[in-house]
Amino acid sequence: MNRSPSVCRAISSAAATLAAMAWTLGAGCAGDVAEPYQLDHARILAVRTEPAQLGPGARATLDALFTDSTATPRLATADELTVALPPELDRPELRALLSTTPEGVRIQAPDAGTLAQLRAALAVPEGELLRLPLTVRVRSADGVLHAQKLVAFGATLANPPPPTVAVDGATVAPGAEAVLSASRETSLEVTTGDELSAVRWFSSTGALRRYTQPTAWFSADDDDADAADSAGPGASPGHLAVVLRTAAGGVSWRVLVTKLAR
């Protein structure tokens, strides 16, 4: 697959711009959030490819975790999710790397020969990853949400597993409800075997302190505490989410159902 110098320069320029972004978990439209950890503000929380990096000829799926005014984080469905190249790279030969199926977005890595050509054209040393920027859009109940994602080609790397979360020192089992205190601060801790480069906590209720650290602190406000006291069996649950990014570019997250208790 031949690449013109203009296309290669566009790839290099777009990739460099995205690589320089301070927070690249895929969060978009967050500039007007009253508190960055609030889940009731519609935005994309994270974008992940599986695997995190693609070797020659490999295939990957792309997922987007988002939230809206319901304050319930979830994965975008195939009907809600679209992925495209930026306008300067929207050419048939690059567009062919992306496809949409009933199950979601698929990415097909170039073969070894094509990767070698792209590396040479972009002056990327042999063995280094080639990164392609993608524009991600999610159609939500509150409008279309946008994010950017760099996809790395050249070597296979899996994402870390869903992180272990502890509330007040007690590990929350997969699928279990996380009980948060309505009357005092509750510690939230995430652990993973991979070197972390970024952590971000989100909550549908209360306030979070140190929400960009592996250990954060949750506190309920008066309205949340009163609602917890009056909540019946059918009350809507709260949600807590944590998104991790590793130094190697892997992305992982966990979403927990929460309950406030005195």
Secondary structure by P-SEA (a helix, b strand, c coil): ccccaaaaaaaaaaaaaaaacccccccccccccccccccccccccccccccccccccccbbbbbbbcccccbbbbbccccbbbbccccccccccccccccccccbbbbbbcaaaaaaaaaaacccccbbbbbbbbbbbbcccccccbbbbbbccbbbbccccbbbbcccccccccbbbbbbccbbbbbbbbbcccccbbbbbbcccccccccccbbbbbbcaaaaaaaaacccccbbbbbbbbbbcccccccbbbbbbbbcc
